[in-house]
């Protein structure tokens, strides 16, 4: 199968628009920041990798037209929206009401495995229907129909977006992880960290519910 990509001009415009969008903190960034502050830079990077692995699934869905089905079905949209919101709220409640996390000699909170961090990041982004609708609306704006093979053009642009997203979100993970290492040495912070992180996750879940009530 022949692989076709958009022209250089459209790629340049796409990269500029994507970078502007990615630098604006959204739910994924806030999730990565929470993980980075709680557990360190590597936790943020692994969460970042999980989130953008799910981004690739959304890109493939957009290329195959599955996002169009999600956009046209109120039931499908609601199921995915509520599932994603429930998962975020569950993470928040577990953080708040779970057992107190121990701190080691380096000031690090008890660590979740990389597999769990990747899984949580992947699920959070996979169950975000607005991500699917975003790709359905955004990527085609930079496709050139006259070149043919629209699916391959969408996949190419989606891969660029995922790569940019991984890099920019990785910067947030680095900064938040660095700040978190200092914060974790503060006893007062350790007392309230679970409530701050838990409330953040619950807030993200509620935001996903109310922000998704209107589909565009």
Secondary structure, DSSP 8 states (H G I E B T S, - for coil): -------HHHHHHHHHHHHHHHHS--HHHHHHHHHHHHH-HHHHHHHHHHHHHHHHHHHHHHHHTHHHHHHH-HHHHHHHHHHHHHHHHHHHHHHHHS----B-TTS-B----HHHHHHHHHHHHHT-HHHHHHHHHHGGGG--GGG--HHHHHHHHHHHHHHHHHHHHHHHHHHHHHHHHHHTT-HHHHHHHHHHHHHHHHHHHHHHHHHTSS--
